[in-house]
């Protein structure tokens, strides 16, 4: 009787050790997946899954093969460094997996010698991987396969095979999601290019700079937009705005505003007249409930001694631009902000005129600057913006824009995600 109890105790101990070992493997898998590369990094994702499948089965090596996506297999597992260069095409065990079948070779030593030559996988230290498990990635139309190997025969239990199969099934879903994200990002990039000029024009005697930082994960287009374009008389316009919402609708709204303004520039009207026409265009083309704020400046240079930059401003519900004087004073350019575009036909427009002298700068921005909030919910605000600009006096337009952007990023909490756009026009000291 005592001997029987001793056997049972040994069995319980063996089961407990096996459970602890499986728990440790699952913890390693969870740690790998938690720290793994994002789905947009396909090679990093494949390496993460190779390591995870090796960990969940106790395998020594694992390969993730994606023939149409990766030039070479991604490797993982404790002995991955011993694999060397792998020619996945010659491994016959992968062919059925790439066709959607699970393949489990418990011991390659019992294979027919002719078959073994095509199944054999040897590490750089000369040891055979005697136990092989190949799993398809994707069920109906596999896009690849995972191959897991161990130097010991019959290394993978049915439970380990089931866990690896479930993990690889998740990999297939992650790849599909990654494809969708990549397509959305491609579309978002194309749409974003309609909102921003590829580069700012060169204006003699004037320094121009722009900073743009969209919100979100890269697959959503924000509503902020800006543009700089010439009129026929040698002056130029600066347009900056913020359309409501995100995605294609926001891009469409911004595109209407931007291209309407460009079309009107040939007639060189006053900014207030252009904003009136932009408002009518949005009312005709935009869906109900879609609107846009905008600030438009018409600039022209008098090349006297000293030179002066004349600016006529029009504002439609947009935060007022700031003027940074060469002496260090920073103030709002106007208190007349007007009414947003796309809501009513006779929207009043705010107007102002000003002159910039050598070293002065005019700073346009979207509401993501002033409304950026820290962890306590406190906005960046106009006072901080003006103080930041005053500290940037004497810098180039690019330096002023960078200083303001950096101050906002240092202030705002990580979870606060709003688009930011900044355009700076600075009259150079040598403009005359």
PyMOL commands that set and color helices and strands:
alter all, ss='L'
color gray80, all
select helices_A, chain A and resi 2-34+42-57+80-82+88-90+92-98+108-110+113-119+158-195+248-265+271-285+367-370+381-390+397-411
alter helices_A, ss='H'
color red, helices_A
select strands_A, chain A and resi 61-65+74-76+103-105+131-137+144-150+206-213+224-230+236-243+292-302+308-316+322-324+330-332+350-357+361-365+420-427
alter strands_A, ss='S'
color yellow, strands_A
deselect
rebuild
show_as cartoon
